[in-house]
Amino acid sequence: MKRSVRPSRLAPGARVAVVAPSGPVPEERLQAGLDILRGWDLDPVVGPHVLERHGDLDYLAGTDADRAADLQSAWCDPSVDAVLCARGGYGVQRMTDLLDWEAMRAAGPKVFVGFSDITALHEAFATRLGLVTLHGPMAAGIDFIKNARAQEHLKATLFAPETVRTIVSGGRTLAPGRARGVTLGGCLCLLAAERGTPHARPSARGGLLCLEDVGEETYRLDRYLTQLLRAGWFDGVRGVLLGSWRECGPEEKVRALLADRLGGLGVPVVEEFGFGHCDGALTMPFGVAAELDADARTLTLDEPALR
């Protein structure tokens, strides 16, 4: 698996665009997130359709075409240094094929941040643009605007990425050992749903795979993992980092499932690494060569996520 192109880090005064590729965004939460970004001496601009809601499908932030247009316009604007997603939910898969990937490639690399439903865009940015992206808190996410640790880790990654080259987990070792690879991953249900689509990578071969999810019953997690195992998607994976599994069933049942489905891979596995749908979520760079030490429960990047 190839390492990806690293975008430039942000500097004070950088312009960042906030877009909503998935679900509708509560205005008060958006304003709270914008205030935090301004407090970092950034210049946030909001996509024209961020606060819209689809007329018939109220779980979408406007039409597919409008959500795609906001993202593409922000990405292709030379004055914009980073694109931050406002929230997840559902909807990215409906709009991804509407993006002009050649135009976005021509616009050059820039910072991209999001998680949850945004997993589908992490996959597309990796396969179509070959770009390092950040699996991290979103601008209008309650887990961002209410949590200082999530804010500070994202801020450090954006402005001083050399200070967070080693990401330390407070979790537990599920399978010991060390492994080297390129980071990738995201929300488990989205990775499973992306199989067979134009923007999905063929497998996790050579990767350090980050997995998490929210609101999925344990048997559904089993289904997603089993699908990926049967499809050979885990073949050649080097190591696995497990994030949060909020509202996915009793903790002991989820742990038993993860051990059952992943224990046979023969690679280092760390659980409760501290990313995803959890308080104080860490920002995880995707597309960066790194080493996972499952015994020390650390991920050490070969180089800072951003230049």
C-alpha positions as CSV (number, residue, x, y, z in Angstrom):
1,M,0.0,0.0,0.0
2,K,1.4,3.4,-1.0
3,R,1.7,6.3,1.3
4,S,-0.2,9.3,0.1
5,V,0.5,13.0,-0.6
6,R,0.6,15.1,2.5
7,P,-1.2,18.5,2.4
8,S,0.4,21.5,4.0
9,R,-0.3,22.3,7.6
10,L,-2.4,25.3,8.5
11,A,-1.1,28.6,9.7
12,P,-2.9,31.4,11.6
13,G,-5.2,33.2,9.2
14,A,-5.8,30.2,7.0
15,R,-9.2,30.0,5.3
16,V,-11.1,26.8,6.1
17,A,-14.4,25.8,4.4
18,V,-17.1,24.0,6.3
19,V,-19.4,21.7,4.2
20,A,-22.2,19.2,5.0
21,P,-21.9,16.2,2.7
22,S,-24.3,14.1,4.9
23,G,-26.9,15.0,7.4
24,P,-28.6,18.3,8.3
25,V,-26.7,20.6,10.7
26,P,-28.2,22.4,13.7
27,E,-27.4,26.1,13.4
28,E,-26.5,26.6,17.0
29,R,-23.9,23.8,16.9
30,L,-22.5,25.1,13.7
31,Q,-22.0,28.6,15.2
32,A,-20.4,27.1,18.3
33,G,-17.9,25.2,16.1
34,L,-17.2,28.3,14.0
35,D,-16.4,30.2,17.2
36,I,-13.8,27.6,18.1
37,L,-12.2,27.8,14.7
38,R,-12.1,31.6,14.9
39,G,-10.5,31.2,18.3
40,W,-7.7,29.3,16.6
41,D,-7.2,32.3,14.4
42,L,-8.7,30.5,11.4
43,D,-11.0,32.2,8.9
44,P,-14.0,29.8,8.5
45,V,-16.4,30.1,5.5
46,V,-19.6,28.1,5.3
47,G,-20.9,26.3,2.2
48,P,-24.1,27.8,0.8
49,H,-26.2,24.7,1.5
50,V,-24.8,23.7,4.9
51,L,-27.9,24.6,6.8
52,E,-30.4,23.2,4.3
53,R,-32.6,20.1,4.7
54,H,-33.8,17.9,1.9
55,G,-37.5,18.6,1.2
56,D,-38.6,14.9,1.2
57,L,-35.7,13.1,2.9
58,D,-35.1,15.1,6.0
59,Y,-32.0,13.1,7.1
60,L,-30.1,14.8,4.3
61,A,-28.6,18.3,4.3
62,G,-30.1,19.4,1.0
63,T,-30.1,17.7,-2.3
64,D,-27.3,15.4,-3.5
65,A,-26.3,17.9,-6.2
66,D,-26.1,20.8,-3.7
67,R,-24.1,18.9,-1.2
68,A,-21.7,17.8,-3.9
69,A,-21.5,21.3,-5.3
70,D,-20.5,22.7,-1.9
71,L,-17.7,20.2,-1.4
72,Q,-16.4,20.6,-4.9
73,S,-16.6,24.4,-4.9
74,A,-14.7,24.6,-1.6
75,W,-12.0,22.1,-2.7
76,C,-11.4,23.9,-6.0
77,D,-11.3,27.4,-4.4
78,P,-7.6,28.4,-4.4
79,S,-8.2,30.6,-1.3
80,V,-9.3,27.6,0.8
81,D,-6.6,25.8,2.7
82,A,-8.7,23.1,4.4
83,V,-12.2,21.5,4.1
84,L,-13.9,20.5,7.3
85,C,-17.1,18.5,7.4
86,A,-19.8,19.9,9.7
87,R,-21.2,16.5,10.7
88,G,-21.8,12.9,9.6
89,G,-25.1,11.0,9.6
90,Y,-25.9,9.6,6.2
91,G,-25.6,10.8,2.6
92,V,-22.1,10.8,1.3
93,Q,-22.6,7.7,-0.8
94,R,-25.4,9.5,-2.6
95,M,-23.3,12.4,-3.7
96,T,-19.7,11.0,-4.2
97,D,-20.3,10.1,-7.9
98,L,-21.5,13.6,-8.6
99,L,-18.0,15.1,-7.8
100,D,-15.7,16.0,-10.7
101,W,-12.6,14.2,-9.5
102,E,-10.4,15.4,-12.3
103,A,-11.1,19.0,-11.3
104,M,-10.5,18.2,-7.6
105,R,-7.2,16.5,-8.5
106,A,-6.2,19.6,-10.5
107,A,-6.9,21.8,-7.5
108,G,-4.1,20.2,-5.6
109,P,-3.8,18.8,-2.1
110,K,-5.4,20.5,0.9
111,V,-6.5,19.3,4.4
112,F,-9.7,17.3,4.7
113,V,-11.3,16.4,8.1
114,G,-14.3,14.3,9.0
115,F,-15.4,10.8,10.3
116,S,-18.4,8.5,10.6
117,D,-20.3,8.7,7.3
118,I,-17.4,10.7,5.9
119,T,-15.5,7.3,5.8
120,A,-16.8,7.0,2.2
121,L,-15.0,10.3,1.3
122,H,-11.8,9.1,3.0
123,E,-11.9,6.1,0.7
124,A,-12.6,8.2,-2.4
125,F,-9.9,10.8,-1.5
126,A,-7.4,7.9,-1.1
127,T,-8.2,6.1,-4.3
128,R,-9.0,9.1,-6.6
129,L,-6.6,11.8,-5.2
130,G,-4.0,9.8,-3.4
131,L,-4.2,12.2,-0.4
132,V,-3.6,12.0,3.3
133,T,-6.8,12.8,5.1
134,L,-7.7,13.3,8.8
135,H,-10.2,11.1,10.5
136,G,-11.2,13.6,13.2
137,P,-13.8,15.7,14.9
138,M,-16.3,17.7,12.8
139,A,-17.0,21.4,13.1
140,A,-20.6,21.1,14.3
141,G,-20.1,17.8,16.2
142,I,-21.3,17.8,19.8
143,D,-18.2,15.7,20.6
144,F,-16.0,18.5,19.2
145,I,-17.6,21.6,20.6
146,K,-18.0,20.1,24.1
147,N,-14.6,18.4,24.5
148,A,-11.3,20.1,25.0
149,R,-9.2,17.0,24.3
150,A,-10.8,16.5,20.9
151,Q,-10.2,20.2,20.1
152,E,-6.6,20.2,21.2
153,H,-5.6,17.1,19.4
154,L,-7.1,18.2,16.2
155,K,-5.6,21.7,16.6
156,A,-2.1,20.2,17.2
157,T,-2.5,18.0,14.1
158,L,-3.5,21.0,11.9
159,F,-0.9,23.5,13.1
160,A,2.0,21.5,14.6
161,P,1.7,17.9,13.3
162,E,5.2,17.0,14.4
163,T,4.0,17.3,18.1
164,V,1.5,14.4,17.6
165,R,3.6,12.0,15.5
166,T,3.2,9.4,18.3
167,I,-0.5,8.8,19.2
168,V,-0.8,7.1,22.6
169,S,-3.9,5.0,23.4
170,G,-5.3,4.4,26.9
171,G,-6.8,1.1,25.6
172,R,-5.9,-2.5,25.8
173,T,-3.9,-5.0,23.8
174,L,-6.1,-7.6,22.1
175,A,-3.2,-9.3,20.2
176,P,0.4,-8.4,20.9
177,G,3.3,-7.4,18.6
178,R,4.5,-4.7,16.3
179,A,3.6,-4.0,12.8
180,R,4.4,-1.4,10.1
181,G,1.9,-0.3,7.4
182,V,-0.1,2.6,6.0
183,T,-3.0,3.9,8.0
184,L,-6.6,3.6,6.7
185,G,-10.1,2.8,7.8
186,G,-13.1,4.5,9.4
187,C,-16.6,3.5,10.3
188,L,-17.0,-0.3,9.9
189,C,-20.5,-0.2,8.4
190,L,-19.4,2.3,5.7
191,L,-16.3,0.2,4.8
192,A,-18.5,-2.8,4.3
193,A,-21.1,-0.8,2.3
194,E,-18.4,0.6,0.0
195,R,-17.4,-2.9,-1.3
196,G,-17.9,-3.0,-5.1
197,T,-18.3,0.8,-5.5
198,P,-16.1,2.8,-7.9
199,H,-14.1,4.6,-5.1
200,A,-13.4,1.8,-2.7
201,R,-9.9,0.4,-2.3
202,P,-9.7,-3.3,-3.2
203,S,-8.4,-4.4,0.2
204,A,-6.6,-3.4,3.4
205,R,-3.4,-5.2,2.3
206,G,-0.3,-3.5,3.7
207,G,-2.4,-1.3,6.0
208,L,-2.8,-0.5,9.7
209,L,-6.6,-0.6,9.8
210,C,-8.6,1.7,12.1
211,L,-12.1,0.5,12.8
212,E,-15.0,2.0,14.9
213,D,-18.8,2.3,14.7
214,V,-21.8,3.6,16.6
215,G,-25.4,2.5,17.1
216,E,-25.0,-0.9,15.5
217,E,-26.1,-4.0,17.4
218,T,-23.4,-6.6,17.9
219,Y,-24.8,-9.0,15.4
220,R,-24.7,-6.3,12.7
221,L,-21.0,-5.7,13.5
222,D,-20.5,-9.4,13.1
223,R,-22.2,-9.2,9.7
224,Y,-20.0,-6.4,8.5
225,L,-16.8,-8.1,9.7
226,T,-17.8,-11.4,8.3
227,Q,-18.6,-9.8,4.9
228,L,-15.2,-8.2,4.8
229,L,-13.5,-11.4,5.9
230,R,-15.3,-13.5,3.3
231,A,-14.5,-10.9,0.6
232,G,-10.8,-11.2,1.4
233,W,-10.6,-7.5,2.3
234,F,-8.6,-8.2,5.4
235,D,-6.0,-10.3,3.5
236,G,-2.5,-8.9,4.0
237,V,-3.6,-6.3,6.7
238,R,-0.6,-5.6,9.0
239,G,-2.3,-4.5,12.2
240,V,-5.7,-3.3,13.6
241,L,-6.6,-0.4,15.8
242,L,-10.1,-0.5,17.3
243,G,-11.8,2.8,18.3
244,S,-15.1,3.3,20.0
245,W,-18.3,1.1,19.7
246,R,-20.8,3.4,21.4
247,E,-24.3,2.0,21.6
248,C,-23.2,-1.3,19.9
249,G,-24.2,-3.6,22.7
250,P,-22.7,-4.7,26.0
251,E,-19.0,-4.0,26.2
252,E,-18.1,-7.7,26.9
253,K,-20.2,-8.9,24.0
254,V,-18.6,-6.5,21.6
255,R,-15.1,-7.4,22.8
256,A,-15.9,-11.1,22.4
257,L,-17.0,-10.5,18.9
258,L,-13.9,-8.5,17.9
259,A,-11.7,-11.2,19.4
260,D,-13.6,-13.9,17.5
261,R,-13.6,-12.2,14.1
262,L,-10.2,-10.5,14.3
263,G,-8.1,-12.8,16.5
264,G,-7.4,-15.2,13.7
265,L,-5.7,-12.6,11.5
266,G,-2.4,-13.1,13.3
267,V,-1.6,-9.4,13.5
268,P,-1.3,-7.0,16.4
269,V,-4.6,-5.6,17.6
270,V,-5.3,-2.8,20.1
271,E,-8.8,-2.0,21.4
272,E,-10.2,1.2,22.9
273,F,-7.6,3.3,21.0
274,G,-9.6,6.5,21.5
275,F,-10.9,7.6,18.1
276,G,-14.4,7.7,16.6
277,H,-17.7,8.3,18.3
278,C,-16.3,8.9,21.8
279,D,-15.5,11.7,24.2
280,G,-12.1,13.3,23.5
281,A,-11.7,11.5,20.2
282,L,-8.2,11.5,18.8
283,T,-7.5,12.7,15.2
284,M,-6.1,9.8,13.1
285,P,-4.3,10.6,9.9
286,F,-5.1,8.2,7.0
287,G,-2.5,7.4,4.3
288,V,0.6,7.8,6.4
289,A,3.3,5.1,7.0
290,A,3.5,4.2,10.6
291,E,4.3,1.6,13.2
292,L,1.8,0.1,15.6
293,D,3.2,-1.2,18.9
294,A,0.3,-3.2,20.4
295,D,2.1,-3.9,23.6
296,A,2.8,-0.2,24.3
297,R,-0.5,0.7,22.6
298,T,1.1,3.4,20.5
299,L,0.9,4.4,16.8
300,T,4.0,6.3,15.6
301,L,3.9,8.0,12.3
302,D,7.0,7.9,10.1
303,E,6.6,11.6,9.4
304,P,4.1,14.3,10.4
305,A,0.6,13.9,8.8
306,L,0.9,17.4,7.3
307,R,3.9,19.1,5.7
